[in-house]
Amino acid sequence: MAGGRAGDFGPRPRLPGVRRLPVAFPLMSLFLTGGTGFIGSHLLRQALESGREVVALRRPGSRPKLAMVAEPLWRETPFDQLTPEDFRGCTALVHLASVGVSPQKATWQEMMYWNVSATLRMLEQAHAAGVKRVVMAGTFAEYGRAADHYDPIPPDAPLLPTYGYAASKAAAFTAAHAFAIEHGMELCYLRIFSAFGEGQFAANFWPALKEAAESGRDFDMTPGEQVRDYVPVEMVARAFLHAAGRADMSSAQPFVRNVGAGHPVSMREFAEHWWRQWGATGELRVGALPYRANEVMRFVPQILGDEIEVS
């Protein structure tokens, strides 16, 4: 059976104007939420491999989804109960934790509490401890129906979300943006497009497709005409780690960017590529499932070239 890693999909994009930006912000101690999650596990491994000191939140007993070269300083405090003392010595907060990420379910009240209210409380505690920089994870779903009017979607497009999780993240962005300006914190807000790769929740599209391919089963999917920017999770982690240390941040102007690979394809093309890559013997049943209600058919990010180091 053919192998394949997440980063193998398609040619490596060549993005105009992308360059290595200077890293001058003191990086030695990061405070990380979501460190045992999908993206957080990759970011944690990259940070530890580069020699960063990391304080990482986790649920009691949870472990990263990848092997680590070292251990961070683990804290098992819910992020709505953190105090300034938890942040002492940390130069930057990287906030990846959230509630309600598809396909996991949460109520509107839970999403608004954790993704907005609890996040704001955490920012207050970090600010009180002297943390100067915050890097927050957003989602392309915040744009919602604005994608019908922008191709590609710029980072300053209107936020018109169509479901609860996306609405909670849009609200979190608005609140964090204002909080950072009012309190003089440097905010970098990165909206992640369709991340995929090792450690992803099993019910998400890429791991579910992989499991079917490797077990010889058929795989049901929609007609697959949705166009997305599928970005390997390793690239997403690099973007966040780079943002935590870039030298050109300002407290007067939050830095908002999209994180994508710069290579939009249809979901069908993406599925067919991996089906071949894995040597699947089952049938890829394109069109066996209907589209979701309120499906946005094209989400393509504008990549400005100054976001991250991509090579």
C-alpha positions as CSV (number, residue, x, y, z in Angstrom):
1,M,0.0,0.0,0.0
2,A,1.3,3.4,-0.9
3,G,2.3,5.7,2.0
4,G,1.9,9.4,2.3
5,R,2.2,12.2,4.7
6,A,-0.2,15.2,5.1
7,G,2.4,17.5,3.6
8,D,2.7,15.5,0.4
9,F,-0.6,16.9,-1.1
10,G,0.0,18.7,-4.3
11,P,3.1,20.8,-5.3
12,R,4.6,23.0,-2.7
13,P,3.0,26.4,-3.2
14,R,5.1,29.4,-4.3
15,L,3.6,32.4,-2.7
16,P,4.5,35.9,-4.0
17,G,6.5,38.0,-1.6
18,V,6.9,35.3,1.1
19,R,10.2,35.9,2.9
20,R,11.8,34.9,6.2
21,L,11.0,37.7,8.6
22,P,13.3,38.6,11.4
23,V,12.6,37.1,14.8
24,A,13.6,39.5,17.5
25,F,10.8,39.1,20.1
26,P,12.0,37.1,23.1
27,L,10.7,33.6,22.6
28,M,12.1,31.6,25.4
29,S,8.9,31.0,27.3
30,L,5.5,30.5,25.6
31,F,2.2,29.8,27.4
32,L,0.2,27.4,25.2
33,T,-3.4,26.4,25.4
34,G,-4.6,23.4,23.5
35,G,-1.2,21.8,23.7
36,T,-2.6,18.2,23.5
37,G,-5.0,19.0,20.6
38,F,-4.5,18.5,16.9
39,I,-2.6,21.7,16.0
40,G,-1.3,22.2,19.5
41,S,0.5,18.9,19.5
42,H,2.4,19.9,16.3
43,L,3.2,23.4,17.6
44,L,4.4,22.0,21.0
45,R,6.7,19.6,19.3
46,Q,8.2,22.2,17.0
47,A,8.6,24.6,19.9
48,L,10.4,22.1,22.1
49,E,12.6,20.9,19.2
50,S,13.7,24.5,18.7
51,G,14.7,24.9,22.3
52,R,11.7,27.0,23.5
53,E,10.5,26.8,27.1
54,V,6.8,26.1,27.1
55,V,4.2,26.2,29.7
56,A,1.2,24.2,28.4
57,L,-2.3,23.7,29.5
58,R,-4.0,20.3,29.4
59,R,-6.8,18.3,30.8
60,P,-5.8,16.0,33.6
61,G,-4.1,12.9,32.1
62,S,-4.3,14.1,28.5
63,R,-1.3,13.6,26.3
64,P,-0.1,15.2,23.0
65,K,-1.0,13.3,19.9
66,L,2.6,13.1,18.8
67,A,5.9,11.9,20.4
68,M,7.8,14.8,22.1
69,V,11.5,15.3,22.4
70,A,11.0,16.8,25.8
71,E,8.3,17.8,28.2
72,P,6.8,21.3,28.7
73,L,5.8,22.5,32.1
74,W,2.3,21.1,32.2
75,R,-0.5,23.0,34.0
76,E,-3.9,21.3,34.5
77,T,-5.9,24.4,35.4
78,P,-9.0,25.1,33.2
79,F,-8.2,28.3,31.3
80,D,-11.1,30.1,32.9
81,Q,-9.5,29.6,36.3
82,L,-6.0,30.9,35.4
83,T,-4.4,33.6,37.5
84,P,-1.5,36.0,36.8
85,E,0.8,33.8,38.6
86,D,0.3,31.0,36.0
87,F,1.8,33.4,33.4
88,R,4.8,34.6,35.3
89,G,7.9,34.5,33.1
90,C,6.0,33.9,29.9
91,T,6.6,36.4,27.0
92,A,3.8,35.3,24.7
93,L,0.4,33.5,25.0
94,V,-0.5,31.2,22.1
95,H,-4.2,30.4,22.4
96,L,-5.4,27.3,20.4
97,A,-8.0,25.8,22.8
98,S,-11.6,26.2,21.8
99,V,-14.9,24.4,22.2
100,G,-17.2,23.2,19.4
101,V,-14.8,22.5,16.6
102,S,-16.5,20.4,14.0
103,P,-17.5,17.6,14.1
104,Q,-17.5,17.8,18.0
105,K,-20.7,19.2,19.4
106,A,-21.3,22.0,21.9
107,T,-24.2,24.2,22.8
108,W,-24.3,27.9,21.8
109,Q,-24.0,28.8,25.5
110,E,-20.9,26.6,25.9
111,M,-19.2,28.0,22.8
112,M,-19.9,31.6,23.8
113,Y,-18.7,31.0,27.3
114,W,-15.4,29.2,26.5
115,N,-14.5,30.8,23.2
116,V,-15.5,34.4,24.2
117,S,-16.0,35.0,28.0
118,A,-13.4,32.6,29.3
119,T,-10.9,33.7,26.6
120,L,-11.4,37.3,27.6
121,R,-10.9,36.4,31.3
122,M,-7.6,34.6,30.3
123,L,-6.4,37.7,28.4
124,E,-7.1,39.8,31.5
125,Q,-4.9,37.5,33.6
126,A,-2.2,37.4,31.0
127,H,-2.1,41.1,30.8
128,A,-2.0,41.5,34.6
129,A,1.1,39.2,34.5
130,G,2.8,41.4,32.0
131,V,2.4,39.2,28.9
132,K,2.9,41.5,25.9
133,R,2.0,39.2,23.0
134,V,-1.0,37.0,22.2
135,V,-1.3,34.7,19.2
136,M,-4.9,33.4,18.7
137,A,-6.3,30.8,16.4
138,G,-9.3,31.8,14.3
139,T,-11.1,29.9,11.6
140,F,-12.0,30.6,8.0
141,A,-15.6,29.8,8.9
142,E,-15.8,33.2,10.6
143,Y,-16.1,34.7,7.1
144,G,-19.3,32.7,6.4
145,R,-21.4,34.2,3.6
146,A,-18.8,36.9,2.9
147,A,-17.1,34.1,0.9
148,D,-19.8,34.6,-1.7
149,H,-18.5,38.1,-2.4
150,Y,-14.7,37.7,-2.1
151,D,-12.4,35.4,-4.1
152,P,-9.9,35.3,-2.6
153,I,-11.1,36.3,0.9
154,P,-8.9,39.1,2.4
155,P,-8.3,39.1,6.2
156,D,-10.4,42.3,6.6
157,A,-13.5,40.8,4.9
158,P,-16.8,41.1,6.8
159,L,-17.5,38.3,9.3
160,L,-20.8,36.7,8.4
161,P,-20.7,33.3,10.1
162,T,-23.5,30.8,9.5
163,Y,-23.4,28.5,12.6
164,G,-22.6,28.6,16.3
165,Y,-18.9,27.8,16.4
166,A,-18.0,30.2,13.7
167,A,-20.1,32.9,15.4
168,S,-18.4,32.4,18.7
169,K,-15.0,32.7,17.1
170,A,-16.0,35.9,15.3
171,A,-17.2,37.3,18.6
172,A,-13.9,36.2,20.2
173,F,-11.9,38.0,17.5
174,T,-13.9,41.2,17.9
175,A,-13.5,41.2,21.7
176,A,-9.8,40.3,21.6
177,H,-9.1,42.9,18.9
178,A,-10.5,45.7,21.1
179,F,-9.0,44.3,24.3
180,A,-5.5,44.3,22.7
181,I,-5.8,47.9,21.5
182,E,-7.2,49.2,24.8
183,H,-4.6,47.4,26.9
184,G,-1.6,47.8,24.6
185,M,-1.1,44.1,23.9
186,E,0.3,42.8,20.6
187,L,-2.3,40.6,19.0
188,C,-1.7,38.3,16.1
189,Y,-4.9,36.6,15.0
190,L,-4.5,33.8,12.4
191,R,-7.5,32.4,10.6
192,I,-6.8,28.8,9.8
193,F,-8.2,27.3,6.6
194,S,-8.7,23.6,6.0
195,A,-5.9,22.1,8.1
196,F,-5.3,18.3,7.9
197,G,-2.8,15.8,9.0
198,E,-1.5,13.4,11.7
199,G,-3.4,13.6,15.0
200,Q,-6.6,15.1,13.6
201,F,-9.9,14.1,15.2
202,A,-10.9,10.7,13.6
203,A,-14.3,11.9,12.4
204,N,-12.8,14.8,10.3
205,F,-12.7,14.3,6.6
206,W,-9.0,13.5,6.0
207,P,-8.6,10.9,8.8
208,A,-11.9,9.3,8.0
209,L,-10.9,9.0,4.4
210,K,-7.6,7.5,5.4
211,E,-9.2,5.0,7.7
212,A,-11.5,3.8,4.9
213,A,-8.7,3.6,2.4
214,E,-6.4,1.6,4.7
215,S,-9.2,-0.8,5.7
216,G,-10.4,-1.5,2.2
217,R,-13.8,0.0,2.8
218,D,-15.9,2.2,0.5
219,F,-16.1,5.9,1.5
220,D,-19.3,8.0,1.1
221,M,-18.9,11.7,0.5
222,T,-20.8,14.7,-1.0
223,P,-20.4,15.6,-4.7
224,G,-17.2,17.3,-3.6
225,E,-17.5,20.5,-5.5
226,Q,-16.6,22.6,-2.5
227,V,-13.3,24.4,-3.0
228,R,-11.0,24.7,0.0
229,D,-7.4,25.5,0.8
230,Y,-6.1,22.4,2.4
231,V,-3.1,23.2,4.5
232,P,-0.8,20.7,6.2
233,V,-0.9,20.9,9.9
234,E,2.8,21.2,10.1
235,M,2.6,24.5,8.1
236,V,-0.1,25.8,10.4
237,A,2.1,25.1,13.5
238,R,5.1,26.9,11.9
239,A,2.9,29.9,11.3
240,F,1.9,30.2,14.9
241,L,5.4,29.6,16.2
242,H,6.7,32.2,13.8
243,A,4.0,34.7,14.8
244,A,5.0,34.3,18.5
245,G,8.4,35.6,17.7
246,R,8.2,38.0,14.7
247,A,9.8,41.4,15.2
248,D,7.4,43.7,13.5
249,M,4.3,43.5,15.8
250,S,2.6,46.6,17.2
251,S,0.2,47.1,20.0
252,A,-1.5,49.8,18.0
253,Q,-2.5,47.6,15.1
254,P,-3.4,43.9,15.6
255,F,-2.0,41.7,13.0
256,V,-4.7,39.6,11.2
257,R,-3.9,37.1,8.5
258,N,-5.2,33.9,6.8
259,V,-3.2,30.7,7.1
260,G,-3.5,28.5,4.0
261,A,-1.2,26.7,1.6
262,G,-2.1,28.9,-1.4
263,H,-3.3,25.9,-3.4
264,P,-7.1,25.7,-3.5
265,V,-8.7,22.5,-4.8
266,S,-12.1,20.9,-4.8
267,M,-12.9,18.4,-2.0
268,R,-13.3,15.8,-4.7
269,E,-9.8,16.4,-6.1
270,F,-8.4,16.3,-2.6
271,A,-10.1,13.0,-1.8
272,E,-9.2,11.4,-5.2
273,H,-5.5,12.4,-4.7
274,W,-5.3,10.7,-1.3
275,W,-7.4,7.7,-2.4
276,R,-4.7,7.0,-5.0
277,Q,-1.9,7.9,-2.7
278,W,-3.0,5.3,-0.1
279,G,-3.6,2.6,-2.8
280,A,-7.3,2.3,-1.7
281,T,-9.2,-0.8,-3.0
282,G,-12.6,0.4,-1.9
283,E,-14.9,2.7,-3.9
284,L,-14.8,6.5,-3.4
285,R,-18.6,7.0,-3.5
286,V,-18.7,10.6,-4.7
287,G,-22.2,12.1,-4.4
288,A,-23.4,9.5,-1.9
289,L,-24.0,12.2,0.7
290,P,-25.9,15.5,0.4
291,Y,-24.2,18.9,1.1
292,R,-24.7,20.3,4.5
293,A,-27.3,23.0,5.0
294,N,-25.8,26.5,4.4
295,E,-22.8,25.0,2.7
296,V,-20.4,27.7,1.4
297,M,-19.0,26.3,-1.8
298,R,-15.8,28.3,-2.1
299,F,-13.5,29.3,0.7
300,V,-10.2,30.6,-0.8
301,P,-7.9,32.8,1.4
302,Q,-6.0,35.8,0.3
303,I,-2.4,35.0,1.2
304,L,-0.5,38.3,1.5
305,G,3.0,36.9,1.7
306,D,4.0,38.6,5.0
307,E,2.2,36.1,7.3
308,I,4.7,33.4,7.9
309,E,7.8,31.6,6.8
310,V,6.4,28.8,4.6
311,S,9.5,27.2,3.2
